[in-house]
Amino acid sequence: MERKNTILLTVIAIATLLVAVVGATFAYFTATFNKTNPNNNTVSAKAAVLPTVTFDYGKEINTEGTDIYPGYKFLKEVTVKGACTDKGNDCKTVDLVLTLKPDIDDAFGTNIKYAVYKSSTTNSKAVTCVNNPKEVNDTENGGVKYYYEGTCTAGESVTQYNGDNRNFADAIDAGEIEETGYSGTFKTKASSETVTILISDVTGNTDDTYYVVVDYYNNDKGNQDDEQGKSFKITLDASLQP
């Protein structure tokens, strides 16, 4: 009798468990998935390519052993070249600043002048300067006048550079030698001032030569004896424009 009761109780327990499981309900949320703007699923960018810029200060100007008199003209050639590593040659542009830093004894006053010109480096009509020494008897003062007759030219169509810092000539062949617009008089130590020259839009195809002419002006308004033994120096420096 006890065995039957045990079996009956077991059957009842299992039946009760089935009722509990079958009768249970579960609450739920339905998740809905939609895609919008499927074409905007990518982050894509190409970094800008800047040119590699080379600024060449050219040959050293060495006046050792040369007697410098008024009228002497100094020519400094500098080149700016750009190269691009991008296969599409899609280089952006950068700007350079060329500075002329004067260190001029006050005795020279306004007699140290400058002018800047440019051309393509491949242009055969480059700027050249020739300095011819001159000695003229000064009968009024019982002595001899020493000076230079400095001449700067650029090809056949361009004539002497003059002390007033105008153009080389009234007419310059287009695309050969270009007036940069930078010319003037350096200030002396008492009020020294750096000359800043902007070289803009340098890219991977840039290949230009700049001609800096420094003119020790022969002032015809009087002698320049006070300048004897004095010195001046113009330092060129180039940097990228931030």
Backbone hydrogen bonds, N-H to C=O, Kabsch-Sander energy under -0.5 kcal/mol:
donor,donor_aa,acceptor,acceptor_aa,energy
5,N,1,M,-1.9
6,T,2,E,-1.9
7,I,3,R,-2.2
8,L,4,K,-2.8
9,L,5,N,-2.7
10,T,6,T,-2.1
11,V,7,I,-2.4
12,I,8,L,-2.4
13,A,9,L,-2.2
14,I,10,T,-2.3
15,A,11,V,-2.4
16,T,12,I,-2.5
17,L,13,A,-2.0
18,L,14,I,-2.2
19,V,15,A,-2.1
20,A,16,T,-1.9
21,V,17,L,-2.3
22,V,18,L,-2.9
23,G,19,V,-2.0
24,A,20,A,-0.5
24,A,21,V,-0.9
31,A,29,F,-0.6
34,N,32,T,-0.5
40,N,37,N,-2.1
41,N,38,P,-0.6
44,S,42,T,-0.7
50,L,48,A,-0.6
52,T,83,A,-3.0
53,V,51,P,-0.7
54,T,81,K,-3.0
55,F,53,V,-0.5
56,D,54,T,-0.6
56,D,79,T,-2.4
57,Y,55,F,-0.6
62,N,60,E,-0.8
63,T,61,I,-0.6
66,T,63,T,-2.4
67,D,65,G,-0.5
68,I,66,T,-0.7
69,Y,67,D,-0.7
71,G,216,Y,-3.9
72,Y,69,Y,-1.5
74,F,214,V,-3.2
76,K,74,F,-0.5
76,K,212,V,-2.6
77,E,75,L,-0.5
78,V,210,Y,-2.4
79,T,56,D,-1.9
80,V,208,D,-2.7
81,K,54,T,-2.4
82,G,206,T,-2.3
83,A,52,T,-1.6
89,N,86,D,-1.8
91,C,89,N,-0.6
92,K,49,V,-2.8
94,V,202,V,-2.1
96,L,199,I,-3.3
97,V,239,S,-2.9
98,L,197,I,-3.1
99,T,97,V,-0.5
99,T,237,D,-3.4
100,L,195,V,-2.5
101,K,99,T,-0.6
101,K,235,T,-3.2
103,D,233,K,-2.3
105,D,231,S,-1.6
108,F,105,D,-1.9
109,G,106,D,-1.4
111,N,108,F,-2.0
113,K,111,N,-0.6
113,K,215,D,-2.7
114,Y,184,G,-2.5
115,A,213,V,-1.6
116,V,182,Y,-2.1
117,Y,211,Y,-2.1
118,K,178,E,-1.8
119,S,209,T,-2.0
121,T,207,D,-2.2
123,N,120,S,-1.8
126,A,124,S,-1.7
128,T,153,T,-2.7
130,V,151,T,-3.1
132,N,130,V,-0.6
132,N,149,E,-1.6
134,K,147,Y,-3.3
136,V,145,K,-2.2
138,D,143,G,-3.7
139,T,137,N,-1.0
142,G,138,D,-1.2
143,G,138,D,-1.9
145,K,136,V,-3.7
147,Y,134,K,-1.9
148,Y,70,P,-3.1
149,E,132,N,-2.8
150,G,71,G,-0.8
150,G,148,Y,-0.8
151,T,130,V,-3.0
153,T,128,T,-2.8
155,G,126,A,-0.7
158,V,155,G,-0.6
161,Y,152,C,-0.6
165,N,162,N,-1.7
176,E,173,D,-1.8
177,I,173,D,-0.8
178,E,118,K,-3.3
180,T,116,V,-1.4
183,S,181,G,-0.8
184,G,114,Y,-2.3
186,F,112,I,-2.5
189,K,104,I,-2.5
191,S,188,T,-1.5
192,S,189,K,-1.0
195,V,100,L,-2.4
196,T,194,T,-0.6
197,I,98,L,-2.8
197,I,195,V,-0.5
199,I,96,L,-2.8
199,I,197,I,-0.5
200,S,198,L,-0.7
202,V,94,V,-3.3
203,T,201,D,-0.5
206,T,203,T,-1.4
208,D,80,V,-2.2
209,T,119,S,-3.0
210,Y,78,V,-3.5
211,Y,117,Y,-3.3
212,V,76,K,-3.0
212,V,210,Y,-0.6
213,V,115,A,-3.0
213,V,211,Y,-0.7
214,V,74,F,-2.7
214,V,212,V,-0.6
215,D,113,K,-2.2
215,D,213,V,-0.6
216,Y,72,Y,-2.8
216,Y,214,V,-0.6
217,Y,111,N,-2.4
217,Y,215,D,-1.4
219,N,217,Y,-1.1
220,D,218,N,-0.8
222,G,219,N,-1.1
227,E,224,Q,-1.8
228,Q,225,D,-1.7
230,K,227,E,-1.8
233,K,103,D,-1.5
235,T,101,K,-2.5
235,T,233,K,-0.5
237,D,99,T,-2.0
239,S,97,V,-1.7
241,Q,95,D,-3.4
